[in-house]
Amino acid sequence: DMNRIKYSYNPYNINRLTLLAGKASIEDDEYFRKNAQTIIENREYTVSELEKRGFCVLPSCANFVFAKKEGKNGEELYLELKKRGVLVRHFKKERIKDFLRITIGTRAQMDTLLSKLDEII
């Protein structure tokens, strides 16, 4: 019963197999460094490409960026991307309502995002 309550309250719980896989990936330093470097490269590429398109991108050292396009409503951009099969995050809080939270993926995924943004803007 306690596990059922625990799992209903926190959707980010993981099972033992996932925990072991995560532990193994953390212990594999070469794998970790390679993936971290790929994320950094793809983030830098994406930021550069977004800025070329007139987006304001906040500085980030994470696996995501916050970006907004002057004159474009953040929620509308989010919905248009969603219609085209590209999922980003959007928050309705006043200070960030025009920003998109874009998770950094593979280069192909980022190119798809950029292509869909080109269609929209």
C-alpha positions in Angstrom: 0.0 0.0 0.0 2.8 2.4 0.8 4.4 1.8 -2.6 1.1 2.5 -4.4 0.9 5.8 -2.5 4.5 6.6 -3.2 4.2 5.9 -6.9 0.9 7.9 -7.3 2.5 10.9 -5.6 5.8 11.1 -7.4 5.7 10.2 -11.1 9.5 10.2 -11.4 10.0 7.1 -9.4 12.0 4.4 -11.1 12.1 0.6 -10.9 15.1 -1.5 -9.9 16.1 -2.3 -13.5 16.1 1.4 -14.5 18.1 2.2 -11.3 20.7 -0.4 -12.2 21.0 1.0 -15.8 21.3 4.5 -14.5 24.0 3.4 -12.0 25.9 1.6 -14.8 25.8 4.6 -17.0 27.1 6.9 -14.3 29.9 4.5 -13.5 31.0 4.4 -17.2 33.0 7.6 -17.2 33.8 7.4 -20.9 30.1 7.0 -21.8 29.2 9.9 -19.5 31.8 12.3 -20.9 30.9 11.4 -24.5 27.2 12.1 -24.0 27.9 15.3 -22.0 30.1 16.6 -24.8 27.5 15.7 -27.4 24.8 17.6 -25.4 27.2 20.6 -25.1 27.9 20.6 -28.9 24.2 20.3 -29.8 23.3 23.0 -27.3 25.8 25.4 -28.8 24.6 24.6 -32.3 21.0 25.1 -31.4 21.6 28.4 -29.6 23.5 29.7 -32.6 20.8 28.6 -35.0 18.0 30.1 -32.8 19.9 33.4 -32.5 20.3 33.5 -36.3 16.5 33.3 -36.5 16.1 36.3 -34.1 15.5 34.3 -30.9 16.7 35.6 -27.5 18.3 32.6 -25.8 19.2 32.7 -22.1 22.6 31.4 -21.1 22.5 27.7 -20.2 24.9 25.0 -18.9 22.1 22.5 -18.8 20.5 20.0 -21.3 17.9 22.6 -22.2 17.6 26.3 -23.2 15.0 29.0 -22.7 14.3 30.9 -25.9 11.8 33.5 -27.1 11.1 35.3 -30.3 10.2 39.0 -30.0 6.8 39.6 -31.3 5.8 35.9 -31.0 3.5 34.6 -28.3 5.2 31.7 -26.5 2.1 29.6 -26.1 1.2 30.0 -29.8 4.8 28.9 -30.8 4.4 25.9 -28.4 1.0 24.9 -29.9 2.2 25.3 -33.5 5.3 23.1 -32.8 3.1 20.6 -31.1 0.8 20.4 -34.2 3.9 19.6 -36.2 5.0 16.8 -33.9 7.7 18.8 -32.0 7.4 18.8 -28.2 8.9 21.6 -26.1 7.8 22.9 -22.8 5.8 26.1 -22.2 5.0 27.7 -18.8 2.2 30.3 -18.3 4.0 32.2 -15.5 4.1 35.9 -16.3 7.9 36.3 -16.5 8.5 33.3 -18.7 5.3 33.0 -20.7 6.9 33.9 -24.0 9.8 31.5 -23.6 10.0 27.9 -24.8 12.0 25.4 -22.7 13.8 23.4 -25.4 15.5 20.1 -24.3 18.6 19.4 -26.3 18.4 16.2 -28.3 20.3 14.7 -31.2 21.5 17.0 -34.0 18.7 15.5 -36.2 16.1 16.3 -33.6 17.4 19.9 -33.2 17.4 20.3 -37.0 13.8 19.1 -37.0 12.9 21.7 -34.4 14.7 24.5 -36.4 12.9 23.4 -39.6 9.5 23.5 -37.9 10.3 26.9 -36.4 11.2 28.2 -39.9 7.8 27.0 -41.1 6.1 28.9 -38.3 8.0 32.1 -38.3 
